[in-house]
Amino acid sequence: MVETFGEYLKAARMAQGLSQVALVGLAPAGWSVSQTAVSAWERDERIPTVGQLAQLAEILGWTPGELPRAVTLVAANEASRRAS
């Protein structure tokens, strides 16, 4: 079961058969996210902005139900990190 945003993102990326580099390569022009950022998100070391979440949803083809799940996990990760 997916517990964190990082796990959720990684599972979605892998379900599409994409490497981190390939995911970044599919990003729209002007998207300033690197493979390093994707890696940090997947390790739950950083969280994406709302705009980056929307772009990830577009690239990964998330349904309207999947994006709120991602947002919920990001919020939980941030709350956990602040409590530490």
N, C-alpha and C positions, 0 to 999 in steps of 0.2 A: 504494500500500500504506500502511496506517495504521501510523505509527511511534510516536506518542505518545498518552497518554490524551486529551489535548485534541482531537486529530484523531479519535480513536475516538468520543468523546462527540459532537462536532459531526456526524460522519457518521451516528450513530444518531439524533440529533435531527432532522437534515434528512431522513433516510429516513422519518421519521414525519410530515414536512411541518410541523414545529413551529419557530416562532421561539424565541429564548431567553425572551422574555416569556411566550409560550404554555406553554413547558415549566414555568416557575415557576408559572404559573396552574393547572397540572394537579397540582401538589404537594398532598399531604394537608394537612389543617388542622394548624397548629402547625409546619410546616416553615419554618424561618427562613432560607431561602436566597433571595437576590435575583438579578435579572438580572445585576447586576454580578459576583456570585460565579460564575455560569455562564460569563460572558464570560472571567473570569480563569482558570477551569478549561480552557476551550477554547484559551486562549493559553498554557497550561502555566505560568502564573505562580503558581498556587495548586493545591492538590490537595484533593479532598473527603475528609471523614472516612469511616470504614467505614459509619456510619449513613447518611450522605448517599449513598454508593455504593449501598446497599441500596434507598434511596428512588428513586434514578435508575433502577435496574434495574426496579423496579415500574412506574414511570411510562412508561419506554420499552419495556417488555415484553421485556426481555432474557431469553434462555433460560439455563438452568443453565450452558451452555458459554460464554456471552458474559460473564457476570459475572466468572469467574476471569480472563478475558483483560483486562478492565478493571482488576482488582486488580493484575495483573502489570504493566500499563503504568503505573499509579500508582506502584508500587514502583520501577520503572525510572526514572521521572521524578524521584522523590525522591532516589534514589541519585545521579543525574546532577547534580542541583542541589547536593547536599552536596559532591560532588567538585569543583565549580566554585569 
